[in-house]
Amino acid sequence: MNLQETIRRILREETTNLGPFIDKLRSTYNMSDEVTDFLVDFIEKSGCQKIEFADFKYQALGAALHNGVLINKSVLNTSLEMALFVIFHEIAHQYQYKKYGEKTMYDFYNEEVSVMDAAKFMKYSENVADDFGSRKIRELQKMGLIKPHFKSPQMYKNVQLIQLVGFINQIRTQLRANNITTPDRISEFYYNLIKREL
């Protein structure tokens, strides 16, 4: 598929902001048409409703919500391979939302699930996203489209459950204080928590 076909495909796409998102990647990395097509296809198939680069208040590289993905602008200061890995990781969560449903994915933020069970599920879903991102990177490497020496990080492999318990308890406290219980309101809260307004 050539660039014009890719642009027409993006314009038809339902993922809000996908065109500008891809344009930013292409201008930053001089990304090839083949890598662009691979990435656009992956994002489209995930059902991701919205994707954007944003200034983050925290050091996270990305965030996935049931209705979209945020990628920290700081990722654009890394290599193409690392940027792609972060995007693949976060989009993998979109596939998880499709598989498990919004309620299950947001359950670790409400009181219905024990905090330890929530932490275990969070660690599992993050490790799966890391593995998924690594597989996509290897596919591009086998196709000769990105640098072969890049090794995907396993960002959650060494994260202790107690760290996730602390994070979940912190979020639960804030949600409870604001009487937030529905997936849409949790998503909105999380979005505002992460994204720095200019």
N, C-alpha and C positions, 0 to 999 in steps of 0.2 A: 504494500500500500504506500502510495507517495504522500507527500506532505499535504497537498490540497485535499486528497481523500480523507486524510486524518483530521484535518480542520473541519471538513464538512461533517464527519462522523461526530466530532466533539460538539459541534453546534446543535446537532440533533439530540445529543445526550441529555439525560435528565439530571445528571449530577451537576448541581449548581456550582459554578466557579471552576469547573474542570478546565475550560479553555485557558483562562488566565493562569491557573495553577501550572498547567503543562508549559505555557509560554515562558513562565518564570524559570522553570527547570531547563528548558531548551536554551534560553539566553544565558543562564548561569554556567551551564556545562557544555554547551554546544552538543546537546544530546542528539544522537542519530535518529533517523526515522524509524529504524527497526526497534530501538529501545523505546521510543515514544509509543509505537503501536502496541508493544508488549505491555507497557504500563497502563495505557488507556484501556486495553482489553481487560486487564486484571481488575482495574477500578470499576469499570462498567459492570462486569459480572458479579461484583460484590454486592451490588445494590446500594452502594454509598450514595446518600442523597446530596451531600455537600462536602467539598474539600477545600481547604485554604491554608495558606501560610499565615502565621500570626506571631506577634511578639508575646512571649510567655512571661508570666510573673514568677514562674518556678523554673528549675533546671530541666524539667522533663523535655524530651525531644519530640514527643507527640502525644496526642490524646484521641481516643476513639469514643464517640458517643453513639447512641442508637440512630441518630439522624445526621451523622457526619463525622468528619475527621479534621483535626487541627494538627498542623505540622509546625514546630517551632522554626521561625526564620533563621535561627542560628545554625540549623542543619545545612543551610546553603553555604556555610563557611567550611564545610567538610568536603570530602571527595564525593564524586558522583555515586560511587558504590555505597558509601555510608548513607547518603541521602536516599538512595533507592531502598536500602535495607530498612530504614526507618519508615518509609512509606509502605513497603510491603508488610512490615510488622503491624502498623496501625490499620491497614486495610484488612489484614487477617482477622482483626476484631470485628469488622463488618460482617465477615462470613460467620463468625461466632454468634453475632446478634441474630443472623438469619437462622442458624442451627438451633440455638437455645431459646430464642425469643427475648424480648426486652425485659420481661419480668425477671427471668432467671439471671440475666446479666446485671440487673440493678438490685437484685435481692441482697447482695453483700453490703448494700448501703442502708438496708432497713433492718428492723429488729427481729424479723421473722426467722432469720438464719443466725446461728451462733457466730460470734466473731471469729472463732477459730475455723469453722467450716467455710466462712466467707473468705478468710485469708488463704486457706488451702485452694479454694476454687480460683481465686485471683491469681495465685502463683501458677497454678496449672494453666490457666488461660493465657497468661503472659509467656510461659515457657513454650506453649503451642505456637503462639504468635512469633516468638523468636525462631523456632524451628521452621515455620512456614516461610518467614522472611529469608532465612538461610537457603532454603530449597529454591526459592525464586532467584536469588543471587546466583546460585550454582547453575541454574538453567541458562541464565544470560552469559555466564562464563563459558559454559560448554558450547554456546552458539558463537563465542568469540566476540561478543558485543561490549564487554566490559573487562577491566583488568583481571587477569587470572589469579594474581597473588593476594587479592583482598580476601580476608577471612572474616566472616560475619561474627559480630560479638554475640555472646549469650548474656544479655543484659540482666536477666532475672535468675540465672542459674544459682548465684551465690547470695541472693536476697533471702534473708532469714524471715521465717513466718512472723516472728515477733515484730519486725519492722512493718509488715503489712497489717498486723493487728493494730498497731499504733496509728497507722494512716487511716484505717477503716473506722476506728473509734473516733478519731478527730472529725472525719466527714460526717459520721452518724450524729455526733453532738451538734454540729452546725445545722444539719438537716432538721433535726428534732427542734432546735431553737427557732427555726423558721417555718415549722409545720409543713415541711416538704416531703411528700410521700409518693407521688406519681412519677413514672419514667420521664415524662416531658419536663416536669418541674425539676427533677434531679439533673437531667441533662442541661437545662438552662442554668441551674446553680453551678454545675461543674464547669460549664463553658465560661461563665463570668468569673469563676474562681481562677481559671487558668489564663485566660486571655487578657493581656494588658491593653487597655484602651489608650489611644494616642491623644 
